[in-house]
Amino acid sequence: MRTIGLLGGMSWESTTLYYQRLNLAVQAKFGAPHQPTLLLHSFDFAQIRALQEANKWDDAGQMLAQAALGLERAGAEAILICANTMHKVAPAVEAAISTPLIHLADVTAQTLRKHGITQAGLLGTRFVLEHDFYRDRLINGGVQPILPHTALVPEIDR
């Protein structure tokens, strides 16, 4: 079993879900008492949120890249960003590490295609809905995202 590095804390609630689902998946495959070997770097979301709001994505990318590099040095054999929005900086993370980054949009597209789904509704933060970083990966994976009307984005983001 590979050691997975988690970039979490964006928010702690989402990180908890990733931790739980990874553990459940390993137990489903290998049985109890098996659990995955995980390394976690948890950010103070206030710092990340401030960078998002200030449109300082390069700075956010450097923060995540440095943390991913630390996880890699600690033994992570793959990295997972535990938040859809922060996949906006996935290229900076990928450039900093030699281990693979498990991109959530790619995994989502693969899973949808496996079940014969080629169109799916996309909900998320305004960054996910207004920028193309996530939906382009879905499209490249063979899934056409269906977006909500732009007038609804502020309420969905809230």
DSSP file with accessible surface (Angstrom, degrees, kcal/mol):
  #  RESIDUE AA STRUCTURE BP1 BP2  ACC     N-H-->O    O-->H-N    N-H-->O    O-->H-N    TCO  KAPPA ALPHA  PHI   PSI    X-CA   Y-CA   Z-CA
    1    1 A M              0   0  121      0, 0.0     2,-0.2     0, 0.0     0, 0.0   0.000 360.0 360.0 360.0 136.7    0.0    0.0    0.0
    2    2 A R        -     0   0  140      1,-0.1     2,-0.5    75,-0.0    35,-0.5  -0.492 360.0-115.8 -83.0 153.3    1.3    3.4   -0.9
    3    3 A T        -     0   0   25     72,-0.3    74,-3.5    -2,-0.2    75,-0.8  -0.765  31.5-154.6 -87.6 126.5    1.8    6.3    1.5
    4    4 A I  E     -ab  38  78A  30     33,-2.2    35,-2.4    -2,-0.5     2,-0.5  -0.886   4.2-146.6-107.8 131.5   -0.5    9.2    0.5
    5    5 A G  E     -ab  39  79A   0     73,-3.3    75,-2.7    -2,-0.5     2,-0.5  -0.845  14.7-154.2 -95.3 128.7    0.2   12.8    1.4
    6    6 A L  E     -ab  40  80A   2     33,-3.7    35,-2.8    -2,-0.5     2,-0.9  -0.910  10.9-156.7-107.8 127.0   -2.8   14.9    2.1
    7    7 A L  E     +ab  41  81A   0     73,-2.9    75,-2.8    -2,-0.5    35,-0.2  -0.896  42.5 154.4 -96.5 103.4   -2.9   18.7    1.7
    8    8 A G  E     +a   42   0A   0     33,-3.1    35,-2.4    -2,-0.9     4,-0.1  -0.442  27.2  84.9-122.2-168.5   -5.8   19.5    4.0
    9    9 A G    >   +     0   0    3      2,-0.5     3,-0.5    33,-0.3    36,-0.3   0.562  55.5 125.6  85.9  12.9   -7.3   22.2    6.2
   10   10 A M  T 3  S-     0   0   12      1,-0.8    76,-0.2    72,-0.2    75,-0.2  -0.436 107.3 -16.8-123.0  51.3   -9.1   23.9    3.3
   11   11 A S  T 3> S-     0   0   31     32,-0.1     4,-2.1    72,-0.1    -1,-0.8   0.572  74.1-137.1-109.1 177.8  -11.4   23.4    5.3
   12   12 A W  H <> S+     0   0  170     -3,-0.5     4,-2.4     1,-0.2     5,-0.2   0.850 105.7  60.7 -63.8 -30.4  -11.0   20.9    8.2
   13   13 A E  H  > S+     0   0   97      1,-0.2     4,-1.5     2,-0.2    -1,-0.2   0.919 106.9  43.5 -63.1 -43.2  -14.5   19.6    7.4
   14   14 A S  H  > S+     0   0   27     -3,-0.3     4,-2.2     2,-0.2    -1,-0.2   0.907 111.2  55.2 -69.3 -37.4  -13.5   18.5    3.9
   15   15 A T  H  X S+     0   0   11     -4,-2.1     4,-2.6     1,-0.2    -2,-0.2   0.908 104.7  54.3 -60.7 -40.6  -10.2   17.1    5.2
   16   16 A T  H  X S+     0   0   73     -4,-2.4     4,-2.7     1,-0.2    -1,-0.2   0.907 107.1  51.0 -59.3 -41.5  -12.2   14.9    7.6
   17   17 A L  H  X S+     0   0   87     -4,-1.5     4,-2.9     2,-0.2     5,-0.2   0.914 110.3  48.3 -64.6 -42.7  -14.2   13.5    4.8
   18   18 A Y  H  X S+     0   0   51     -4,-2.2     4,-2.5     2,-0.2     5,-0.2   0.932 112.4  49.1 -62.4 -44.3  -11.2   12.6    2.7
   19   19 A Y  H  X S+     0   0  118     -4,-2.6     4,-2.1     1,-0.2    -2,-0.2   0.941 114.3  45.8 -59.7 -46.7   -9.6   11.0    5.7
   20   20 A Q  H  X S+     0   0  101     -4,-2.7     4,-2.7     1,-0.2    -2,-0.2   0.935 113.6  47.6 -63.8 -47.2  -12.8    9.0    6.4
   21   21 A R  H  X S+     0   0  171     -4,-2.9     4,-2.5     1,-0.2    -1,-0.2   0.876 110.6  51.6 -66.1 -37.9  -13.3    7.9    2.8
   22   22 A L  H  X S+     0   0   37     -4,-2.5     4,-2.2    -5,-0.2    -1,-0.2   0.929 112.1  47.1 -63.6 -42.7   -9.7    6.8    2.4
   23   23 A N  H  X S+     0   0   21     -4,-2.1     4,-2.4    -5,-0.2    -2,-0.2   0.929 112.9  48.4 -64.5 -44.0  -10.0    4.7    5.5
   24   24 A L  H  X S+     0   0   99     -4,-2.7     4,-2.5     1,-0.2    -2,-0.2   0.900 110.7  51.7 -63.8 -39.1  -13.3    3.2    4.5
   25   25 A A  H  X S+     0   0   61     -4,-2.5     4,-1.9     2,-0.2    -1,-0.2   0.912 110.7  47.4 -65.1 -41.9  -12.0    2.4    1.0
   26   26 A V  H  X S+     0   0   19     -4,-2.2     4,-3.3     1,-0.2     5,-0.5   0.928 113.1  48.3 -66.2 -42.9   -8.9    0.6    2.4
   27   27 A Q  H  X S+     0   0   69     -4,-2.4     4,-2.1     1,-0.2    -2,-0.2   0.886 109.8  52.8 -65.8 -34.7  -11.0   -1.4    4.8
   28   28 A A  H  < S+     0   0   88     -4,-2.5    -1,-0.2    -5,-0.2    -2,-0.2   0.883 117.7  37.9 -65.9 -35.3  -13.5   -2.3    2.0
   29   29 A K  H  < S+     0   0  161     -4,-1.9    -2,-0.2    -5,-0.2    -1,-0.2   0.901 135.4  17.5 -81.9 -42.5  -10.6   -3.6   -0.1
   30   30 A F  H  < S-     0   0  100     -4,-3.3    -3,-0.2    -5,-0.2    -2,-0.2   0.533 103.5-123.3-110.4 -11.8   -8.4   -5.2    2.6
   31   31 A G    ><  -     0   0   29     -4,-2.1     3,-1.8    -5,-0.5    -3,-0.1   0.100  47.8 -21.5  86.0 160.0  -10.7   -5.6    5.5
   32   32 A A  T 3  S+     0   0   78      1,-0.3     3,-0.1    -5,-0.1    -5,-0.0  -0.466 117.4  31.2 -72.7 146.2  -10.4   -4.4    9.1
   33   33 A P  T 3  S+     0   0  113      0, 0.0    -1,-0.3     0, 0.0    -2,-0.1  -0.862  94.0 107.1 -98.7  22.5   -8.2   -3.5   10.8
   34   34 A H    <   +     0   0   91     -3,-1.8    -3,-0.1    -7,-0.1    -4,-0.1  -0.318  39.4 171.0 -64.4 144.8   -6.3   -2.2    7.8
   35   35 A Q        -     0   0  110     -9,-0.1   -12,-0.1    -3,-0.1     2,-0.1  -0.967  35.5 -95.9-146.4 156.0   -6.0    1.5    7.2
   36   36 A P        -     0   0   14      0, 0.0     2,-0.7     0, 0.0   -33,-0.1  -0.359  31.9-116.6 -72.5 154.6   -4.0    3.6    4.8
   37   37 A T        +     0   0   76    -35,-0.5   -33,-2.2    -2,-0.1     2,-0.4  -0.845  46.9 178.4 -88.6 116.0   -0.7    5.2    5.7
   38   38 A L  E     -a    4   0A  35     -2,-0.7     2,-0.4   -35,-0.2   -33,-0.2  -0.942  26.1-160.7-125.9 144.4   -1.4    8.9    5.4
   39   39 A L  E     -a    5   0A  49    -35,-2.4   -33,-3.7    -2,-0.4     2,-0.5  -0.981  19.5-158.2-118.7 135.3    0.7   12.0    6.0
   40   40 A L  E     -a    6   0A  96     -2,-0.4     2,-0.6   -35,-0.2   -33,-0.2  -0.963  19.7-174.0-124.1 129.6   -1.2   15.3    6.6
   41   41 A H  E     -a    7   0A  74    -35,-2.8   -33,-3.1    -2,-0.5     2,-0.6  -0.984  19.6-165.0-112.4 115.0   -0.3   18.9    6.2
   42   42 A S  E     -a    8   0A  70     -2,-0.6   -33,-0.3   -35,-0.2     2,-0.2  -0.901   4.7-152.2-107.3 120.7   -3.2   20.9    7.5
   43   43 A F        -     0   0   19    -35,-2.4     2,-0.9    -2,-0.6   -32,-0.1  -0.495  26.1-109.2 -83.9 157.0   -3.3   24.6    6.6
   44   44 A D    >>  -     0   0   94      1,-0.2     3,-1.4    -2,-0.2     4,-1.2  -0.789  32.0-149.7 -79.2 109.0   -4.8   27.5    8.6
   45   45 A F  H 3> S+     0   0   68     -2,-0.9     4,-3.5     1,-0.3     5,-0.3   0.796  89.7  69.1 -59.3 -27.7   -7.7   28.1    6.2
   46   46 A A  H 3> S+     0   0   64      1,-0.2     4,-2.0     2,-0.2    -1,-0.3   0.902 100.8  47.9 -58.0 -38.0   -7.8   31.8    7.1
   47   47 A Q  H <> S+     0   0  106     -3,-1.4     4,-1.7     2,-0.2    -1,-0.2   0.923 114.4  45.1 -68.1 -43.3   -4.5   32.2    5.4
   48   48 A I  H  X S+     0   0    0     -4,-1.2     4,-2.5     1,-0.2    -2,-0.2   0.938 112.5  51.3 -65.2 -46.2   -5.6   30.3    2.2
   49   49 A R  H  X S+     0   0   79     -4,-3.5     4,-2.8     1,-0.2     5,-0.2   0.896 106.9  53.9 -59.8 -41.3   -9.0   32.1    2.1
   50   50 A A  H  X S+     0   0   61     -4,-2.0     4,-1.8    -5,-0.3    -1,-0.2   0.907 109.8  47.9 -60.7 -40.4   -7.2   35.5    2.3
   51   51 A L  H  <>S+     0   0   28     -4,-1.7     5,-2.9     2,-0.2     4,-0.3   0.904 111.5  50.4 -68.0 -39.2   -5.1   34.6   -0.7
   52   52 A Q  H ><5S+     0   0    7     -4,-2.5     3,-1.5     1,-0.2    -2,-0.2   0.954 112.0  46.7 -60.4 -50.5   -8.1   33.4   -2.6
   53   53 A E  H 3<5S+     0   0   91     -4,-2.8    -1,-0.2     1,-0.3    -2,-0.2   0.820 112.8  49.5 -63.9 -32.0  -10.0   36.6   -1.9
   54   54 A A  T 3<5S-     0   0   57     -4,-1.8    -1,-0.3    -5,-0.2    -2,-0.2   0.403 112.0-121.1 -86.2   2.4   -7.0   38.8   -2.8
   55   55 A N  T < 5 +     0   0  114     -3,-1.5     2,-0.8    -4,-0.3     3,-0.3   0.834  65.0 144.9  59.4  36.4   -6.6   36.8   -6.1
   56   56 A K     >< +     0   0  108     -5,-2.9     4,-2.1     1,-0.2    -1,-0.2  -0.491   6.3 149.9-102.2  62.6   -3.1   35.8   -5.0
   57   57 A W  H  >  +     0   0   20     -2,-0.8     4,-2.8     1,-0.2    -1,-0.2   0.823  67.3  58.7 -68.1 -31.4   -3.2   32.3   -6.5
   58   58 A D  H  > S+     0   0  139     -3,-0.3     4,-2.2     2,-0.2    -1,-0.2   0.923 107.7  46.9 -63.9 -41.2    0.6   32.2   -7.2
   59   59 A D  H  > S+     0   0   82      2,-0.2     4,-2.1     1,-0.2    -2,-0.2   0.917 113.0  48.6 -65.1 -43.3    1.2   32.7   -3.5
   60   60 A A  H  X S+     0   0    0     -4,-2.1     4,-2.5     1,-0.2     5,-0.2   0.909 109.7  53.4 -62.2 -40.7   -1.3   30.0   -2.6
   61   61 A G  H  X S+     0   0    1     -4,-2.8     4,-2.7     1,-0.2    -2,-0.2   0.898 107.9  49.8 -61.7 -39.9    0.3   27.7   -5.2
   62   62 A Q  H  X S+     0   0  109     -4,-2.2     4,-2.6     2,-0.2    -1,-0.2   0.894 109.3  52.2 -67.0 -37.7    3.7   28.3   -3.6
   63   63 A M  H  X S+     0   0   56     -4,-2.1     4,-2.0     2,-0.2    -2,-0.2   0.946 114.5  41.5 -61.9 -47.5    2.3   27.5   -0.1
   64   64 A L  H  X S+     0   0    0     -4,-2.5     4,-2.8     1,-0.2    -2,-0.2   0.891 113.3  53.8 -68.6 -37.7    0.7   24.2   -1.3
   65   65 A A  H  X S+     0   0    1     -4,-2.7     4,-2.4    -5,-0.2    -1,-0.2   0.920 109.5  47.6 -63.0 -44.0    3.8   23.3   -3.4
   66   66 A Q  H  X S+     0   0  112     -4,-2.6     4,-2.1     2,-0.2    -1,-0.2   0.907 113.3  48.1 -64.6 -39.8    6.1   23.8   -0.4
   67   67 A A  H  X S+     0   0    8     -4,-2.0     4,-2.3    -5,-0.2    -2,-0.2   0.913 111.1  50.7 -67.0 -40.4    3.8   21.7    1.8
   68   68 A A  H  X S+     0   0    0     -4,-2.8     4,-2.6     1,-0.2    -2,-0.2   0.902 108.5  52.3 -63.3 -40.5    3.6   19.0   -0.9
   69   69 A L  H  X S+     0   0   27     -4,-2.4     4,-2.7     1,-0.2    -1,-0.2   0.910 108.4  51.3 -61.7 -40.0    7.3   18.9   -1.1
   70   70 A G  H  X S+     0   0   36     -4,-2.1     4,-1.6     2,-0.2    -2,-0.2   0.906 110.0  48.8 -63.3 -41.0    7.5   18.4    2.6
   71   71 A L  H  <>S+     0   0   12     -4,-2.3     5,-2.6     2,-0.2     4,-0.4   0.911 110.9  50.8 -64.5 -40.2    5.1   15.5    2.4
   72   72 A E  H ><5S+     0   0   35     -4,-2.6     3,-1.6     1,-0.2    -2,-0.2   0.934 109.4  49.7 -62.7 -45.3    7.1   14.0   -0.4
   73   73 A R  H 3<5S+     0   0  186     -4,-2.7    -1,-0.2     1,-0.3    -2,-0.2   0.804 106.7  57.0 -63.7 -27.8   10.3   14.3    1.7
   74   74 A A  T 3<5S-     0   0   68     -4,-1.6    -1,-0.3    -5,-0.2    -2,-0.2   0.512 133.8 -86.4 -82.6  -3.9    8.5   12.7    4.6
   75   75 A G  T < 5S+     0   0   38     -3,-1.6   -72,-0.3    -4,-0.4    -3,-0.2   0.444  71.6 154.2 117.7   1.9    7.7    9.6    2.4
   76   76 A A      < -     0   0    4     -5,-2.6    -1,-0.3     1,-0.2   -72,-0.2  -0.426  23.7-169.0 -64.3 134.7    4.5   10.4    0.5
   77   77 A E  S    S+     0   0   84    -74,-3.5     2,-0.3     1,-0.3   -73,-0.2   0.435  75.4  17.4-103.0  -6.1    4.3    8.4   -2.7
   78   78 A A  E    S-b    4   0A   2    -75,-0.8   -73,-3.3    21,-0.2     2,-0.4  -0.953  73.2-138.8-158.2 153.0    1.3   10.4   -4.0
   79   79 A I  E     -bc   5 101A   0     21,-2.4    23,-3.3    -2,-0.3     2,-0.4  -0.948  11.8-168.8-121.5 141.4   -0.3   13.7   -3.1
   80   80 A L  E     -bc   6 102A  11    -75,-2.7   -73,-2.9    -2,-0.4     2,-0.7  -0.997  16.1-144.1-130.5 127.5   -4.0   14.6   -2.8
   81   81 A I  E     -b    7   0A   0     21,-0.6     2,-1.2    -2,-0.4    23,-0.2  -0.842  14.9-147.4 -89.2 119.4   -5.3   18.1   -2.4
   82   82 A C  S    S+     0   0    0    -75,-2.8     2,-0.3    -2,-0.7   -72,-0.2  -0.192  73.8  60.3 -86.7  45.6   -8.4   17.8   -0.1
   83   83 A A        -     0   0   10     -2,-1.2     4,-0.3     1,-0.1    21,-0.1  -0.845  68.6-142.5-167.9 130.4  -10.4   20.6   -1.7
   84   84 A N  S >  S+     0   0   59     -2,-0.3     3,-1.8     1,-0.2     4,-0.2   0.920 100.1  56.9 -62.0 -44.9  -11.7   21.1   -5.2
   85   85 A T  G >  S+     0   0   13      1,-0.3     3,-1.9     2,-0.2    -1,-0.2   0.891  99.3  58.3 -57.6 -41.2  -11.1   24.9   -5.2
   86   86 A M  G >  S+     0   0    1      1,-0.3     3,-1.7   -76,-0.2    -1,-0.3   0.573  80.8  85.6 -74.6  -1.5   -7.4   24.6   -4.5
   87   87 A H  G X   +     0   0    2     -3,-1.8     3,-1.5    -4,-0.3    -1,-0.3   0.644  69.6  82.4 -69.1  -8.6   -6.9   22.5   -7.6
   88   88 A K  G <  S+     0   0   53     -3,-1.9    -1,-0.3     1,-0.3    -2,-0.2   0.833  96.0  42.0 -60.1 -28.6   -6.6   25.9   -9.2
   89   89 A V  G X> S+     0   0    8     -3,-1.7     4,-1.6     1,-0.2     3,-0.8   0.243  80.1 113.5-103.1  13.5   -3.0   25.7   -8.1
   90   90 A A  H <> S+     0   0    0     -3,-1.5     4,-3.1     1,-0.2     5,-0.2   0.867  70.9  59.7 -54.6 -39.8   -2.5   22.1   -9.0
   91   91 A P  H 3> S+     0   0   85      0, 0.0     4,-2.1     0, 0.0    -1,-0.2   0.901 104.9  49.5 -58.7 -36.8    0.1   22.9  -11.7
   92   92 A A  H <> S+     0   0   31     -3,-0.8     4,-1.0     2,-0.2    -2,-0.2   0.900 112.8  47.2 -67.3 -37.9    2.3   24.6   -9.1
   93   93 A V  H >X S+     0   0    0     -4,-1.6     4,-1.0     1,-0.2     3,-0.8   0.947 111.7  49.9 -67.3 -47.4    2.1   21.6   -6.8
   94   94 A E  H 3< S+     0   0   72     -4,-3.1     3,-0.5     1,-0.2    -2,-0.2   0.873 108.7  53.4 -59.2 -37.6    2.8   19.2   -9.7
   95   95 A A  H 3< S+     0   0   89     -4,-2.1    -1,-0.2    -5,-0.2    -2,-0.2   0.772 108.4  50.9 -69.2 -24.3    5.9   21.3  -10.8
   96   96 A A  H << S+     0   0   35     -4,-1.0     2,-0.3    -3,-0.8    -1,-0.2   0.664 107.9  53.2 -88.3 -18.3    7.3   21.1   -7.2
   97   97 A I     <  -     0   0   16     -4,-1.0     4,-0.1    -3,-0.5   -28,-0.1  -0.786  57.2-152.4-121.3 160.3    7.1   17.4   -6.6
   98   98 A S  S    S+     0   0  109     -2,-0.3    -1,-0.1     2,-0.1     3,-0.1   0.592  77.5  83.9-102.3 -15.9    8.2   14.2   -8.4
   99   99 A T  S    S-     0   0   25      1,-0.1   -21,-0.2   -23,-0.1    -2,-0.1  -0.484  94.0 -89.5 -81.6 158.2    5.5   12.0   -6.9
  100  100 A P        -     0   0   65      0, 0.0   -21,-2.4     0, 0.0     2,-0.6  -0.384  29.0-138.9 -70.2 145.1    2.1   12.0   -8.7
  101  101 A L  E     -c   79   0A  18    -23,-0.2     2,-1.0    -4,-0.1   -21,-0.2  -0.915  14.9-138.6 -96.8 124.3   -0.6   14.4   -7.7
  102  102 A I  E     -c   80   0A  59    -23,-3.3   -21,-0.6    -2,-0.6     2,-0.5  -0.772  21.1-151.3 -84.2 106.7   -4.0   12.7   -7.7
  103  103 A H     >  -     0   0    6     -2,-1.0     4,-2.2     1,-0.2     3,-0.4  -0.709   6.5-147.6 -87.6 123.3   -6.2   15.3   -9.3
  104  104 A L  H  > S+     0   0   19     -2,-0.5     4,-2.8     1,-0.2     5,-0.2   0.843  96.3  55.2 -61.6 -35.7   -9.8   15.2   -8.1
  105  105 A A  H  > S+     0   0    0      2,-0.2     4,-2.6     1,-0.2    -1,-0.2   0.896 108.9  49.0 -65.3 -36.9  -11.3   16.3  -11.4
  106  106 A D  H  > S+     0   0   46     -3,-0.4     4,-2.6     2,-0.2    -2,-0.2   0.933 113.2  46.0 -66.3 -44.6   -9.5   13.4  -13.2
  107  107 A V  H  X S+     0   0   56     -4,-2.2     4,-2.5     2,-0.2    -2,-0.2   0.909 113.2  50.8 -65.1 -40.0  -10.7   10.9  -10.6
  108  108 A T  H  X S+     0   0   55     -4,-2.8     4,-2.7    -5,-0.2     5,-0.2   0.942 111.5  47.1 -62.4 -47.3  -14.2   12.3  -10.8
  109  109 A A  H  X S+     0   0    1     -4,-2.6     4,-2.8     1,-0.2     5,-0.2   0.922 112.1  50.4 -61.9 -43.6  -14.2   12.1  -14.6
  110  110 A Q  H  X S+     0   0  133     -4,-2.6     4,-2.2     1,-0.2    -1,-0.2   0.918 112.4  47.0 -60.7 -43.0  -12.8    8.5  -14.6
  111  111 A T  H  X S+     0   0   68     -4,-2.5     4,-1.2     2,-0.2    -2,-0.2   0.921 113.2  47.8 -67.2 -43.6  -15.5    7.4  -12.1
  112  112 A L  H ><>S+     0   0   38     -4,-2.7     5,-2.8     1,-0.2     3,-0.6   0.937 113.0  48.2 -61.9 -46.4  -18.3    9.0  -14.0
  113  113 A R  H ><5S+     0   0  125     -4,-2.8     3,-2.1     1,-0.2    -1,-0.2   0.878 104.5  60.3 -62.3 -37.8  -17.2    7.5  -17.3
  114  114 A K  H 3<5S+     0   0  173     -4,-2.2    -1,-0.2     1,-0.3    -2,-0.2   0.840 108.3  45.5 -57.5 -32.3  -16.8    4.1  -15.7
  115  115 A H  T <<5S-     0   0  128     -4,-1.2    -1,-0.3    -3,-0.6    -2,-0.2   0.226 123.6-106.0 -96.9  12.0  -20.6    4.3  -14.9
  116  116 A G  T < 5S+     0   0   61     -3,-2.1     2,-0.5     1,-0.2    -3,-0.2   0.631  73.0 142.0  76.9  15.9  -21.4    5.6  -18.4
  117  117 A I      < +     0   0   69     -5,-2.8    -1,-0.2    -6,-0.2    -2,-0.1  -0.796  18.5 166.4 -95.5 123.8  -22.0    9.2  -17.4
  118  118 A T        +     0   0   69     -2,-0.5    26,-3.3     1,-0.2     2,-0.3   0.429  66.5  46.1-115.4  -3.9  -20.8   11.8  -19.9
  119  119 A Q  E     +d  144   0B 118     24,-0.2     2,-0.3    -7,-0.1    -1,-0.2  -0.996  63.9 167.3-137.1 141.0  -22.6   14.8  -18.5
  120  120 A A  E     -d  145   0B  24     24,-1.8    26,-2.8    -2,-0.3     2,-0.1  -0.991  37.4-106.8-153.5 145.3  -22.8   15.9  -14.8
  121  121 A G  E     -d  146   0B  64     -2,-0.3     2,-0.5    24,-0.2    26,-0.2  -0.463  32.6-148.4 -68.4 140.6  -23.9   19.0  -12.9
  122  122 A L        +     0   0   16     24,-2.6     2,-0.3    -2,-0.1    -1,-0.0  -0.970  21.1 170.9-117.4 120.7  -21.0   20.9  -11.3
  123  123 A L        +     0   0  119     -2,-0.5     2,-0.3    24,-0.1     3,-0.0  -0.943  21.2 109.5-122.5 150.4  -21.4   22.7   -8.1
  124  124 A G        -     0   0   23     -2,-0.3    -2,-0.0    29,-0.1     5,-0.0  -0.978  65.3 -33.8 174.1-167.4  -18.7   24.3   -6.0
  125  125 A T     >  -     0   0   40     -2,-0.3     4,-2.2     1,-0.1     3,-0.3  -0.173  66.6 -99.4 -66.5 168.4  -17.2   27.6   -4.8
  126  126 A R  H  > S+     0   0   57      1,-0.2     4,-2.9     2,-0.2     5,-0.3   0.848 125.3  58.7 -61.7 -28.6  -17.4   30.5   -7.2
  127  127 A F  H  > S+     0   0    9      2,-0.2     4,-1.5     1,-0.2    -1,-0.2   0.913 107.3  45.4 -67.0 -40.9  -13.8   29.8   -8.1
  128  128 A V  H  4 S+     0   0    2     -3,-0.3     7,-0.4     1,-0.2     6,-0.3   0.903 120.2  41.1 -66.1 -39.7  -14.7   26.3   -9.3
  129  129 A L  H  < S+     0   0    9     -4,-2.2    -2,-0.2     1,-0.2    -1,-0.2   0.813 120.4  39.7 -81.9 -31.5  -17.7   27.6  -11.2
  130  130 A E  H  < S+     0   0  108     -4,-2.9     2,-0.3    -5,-0.2    -3,-0.2   0.676 109.5  61.2 -94.1 -19.6  -16.2   30.8  -12.7
  131  131 A H  S  < S-     0   0   53     -4,-1.5     4,-0.5    -5,-0.3     3,-0.3  -0.703  73.9-135.3-107.0 162.9  -12.8   29.5  -13.6
  132  132 A D  S  > S+     0   0   84     -2,-0.3     4,-2.5     1,-0.2     5,-0.3   0.502  76.9  98.7 -97.5  -2.2  -11.9   26.8  -16.1
  133  133 A F  H  > S+     0   0   28     -6,-0.2     4,-0.6     1,-0.2    -1,-0.2   0.843  94.5  31.6 -58.4 -35.2   -9.3   24.8  -14.1
  134  134 A Y  H  > S+     0   0    8     -3,-0.3     4,-1.8    -6,-0.3     3,-0.3   0.916 119.4  48.6 -89.8 -47.3  -11.7   22.2  -12.9
  135  135 A R  H  > S+     0   0   54     -4,-0.5     4,-2.8    -7,-0.4     5,-0.2   0.863 106.6  58.1 -66.6 -32.4  -14.2   21.9  -15.7
  136  136 A D  H  X S+     0   0   67     -4,-2.5     4,-2.8     1,-0.2    -1,-0.2   0.898 106.0  49.9 -62.5 -38.5  -11.4   21.7  -18.4
  137  137 A R  H  X S+     0   0   62     -4,-0.6     4,-1.3    -5,-0.3    -1,-0.2   0.885 110.7  49.7 -66.9 -38.5  -10.1   18.6  -16.6
  138  138 A L  H  <>S+     0   0    8     -4,-1.8     5,-2.7     2,-0.2     3,-0.3   0.944 112.1  47.6 -62.3 -46.8  -13.6   17.1  -16.6
  139  139 A I  H ><5S+     0   0   68     -4,-2.8     3,-2.1     1,-0.2    -2,-0.2   0.932 110.3  51.5 -61.1 -45.2  -14.0   17.8  -20.3
  140  140 A N  H 3<5S+     0   0  135     -4,-2.8    -1,-0.2     1,-0.3    -2,-0.2   0.786 107.5  55.3 -62.5 -25.1  -10.5   16.3  -21.0
  141  141 A G  T 3<5S-     0   0   32     -4,-1.3    -1,-0.3    -3,-0.3    -2,-0.2   0.343 127.3-100.0 -88.4   5.0  -11.7   13.3  -19.1
  142  142 A G  T < 5S+     0   0   33     -3,-2.1     2,-0.5     1,-0.2    -3,-0.2   0.637  86.1 117.6  89.8  16.1  -14.7   12.9  -21.3
  143  143 A V      < -     0   0    2     -5,-2.7   -24,-0.2    -6,-0.1    -1,-0.2  -0.969  53.7-146.8-121.1 126.9  -17.4   14.5  -19.0
  144  144 A Q  E     -d  119   0B 101    -26,-3.3   -24,-1.8    -2,-0.5     2,-0.2  -0.807  20.5-140.3 -90.4 113.9  -19.3   17.6  -20.0
  145  145 A P  E     -d  120   0B   9      0, 0.0     2,-0.6     0, 0.0   -24,-0.2  -0.524   4.1-145.9 -75.6 141.4  -20.0   19.7  -16.9
  146  146 A I  E     -d  121   0B  84    -26,-2.8   -24,-2.6    -2,-0.2   -27,-0.0  -0.948  20.5-155.5-106.3 118.3  -23.4   21.3  -16.6
  147  147 A L        -     0   0   70     -2,-0.6   -24,-0.1   -26,-0.2     3,-0.1  -0.692  14.7-113.7 -98.5 148.4  -23.0   24.7  -14.8
  148  148 A P        -     0   0   30      0, 0.0     5,-0.1     0, 0.0    -1,-0.1  -0.305  50.8 -78.4 -70.4 161.8  -25.7   26.6  -12.9
  149  149 A H    >>  -     0   0  128      1,-0.1     3,-2.1     3,-0.1     4,-0.6  -0.333  42.5-119.5 -59.0 140.3  -26.9   29.9  -14.2
  150  150 A T  G >4 S+     0   0  114      1,-0.3     3,-0.9     2,-0.2    -1,-0.1   0.791 111.3  64.8 -57.4 -29.1  -24.3   32.6  -13.3
  151  151 A A  G 34 S+     0   0   73      1,-0.2     4,-0.3     2,-0.1    -1,-0.3   0.759 101.2  51.7 -66.0 -21.6  -26.9   34.5  -11.3
  152  152 A L  G <> S+     0   0   98     -3,-2.1     4,-2.5     1,-0.2    -1,-0.2   0.621  85.1  88.5 -88.4 -14.9  -27.0   31.6   -8.8
  153  153 A V  H <X S+     0   0    5     -3,-0.9     4,-3.1    -4,-0.6     5,-0.3   0.902  83.7  52.6 -57.2 -45.2  -23.2   31.4   -8.3
  154  154 A P  H  > S+     0   0   86      0, 0.0     4,-2.0     0, 0.0    -1,-0.2   0.923 113.1  44.7 -59.1 -40.5  -23.0   33.9   -5.4
  155  155 A E  H  4 S+     0   0  110     -4,-0.3    -2,-0.2    -3,-0.2    -3,-0.1   0.903 114.0  49.0 -70.0 -39.4  -25.7   32.0   -3.5
  156  156 A I  H  < S+     0   0   61     -4,-2.5    -1,-0.2     1,-0.2    -3,-0.2   0.921 111.7  50.4 -63.3 -42.4  -24.1   28.6   -4.2
  157  157 A D  H  <        0   0   37     -4,-3.1    -2,-0.2    -5,-0.2    -1,-0.2   0.894 360.0 360.0 -63.4 -38.4  -20.7   30.0   -3.1
  158  158 A R     <        0   0  206     -4,-2.0    -1,-0.2    -5,-0.3    -2,-0.2   0.917 360.0 360.0 -64.0 360.0  -22.2   31.2    0.1
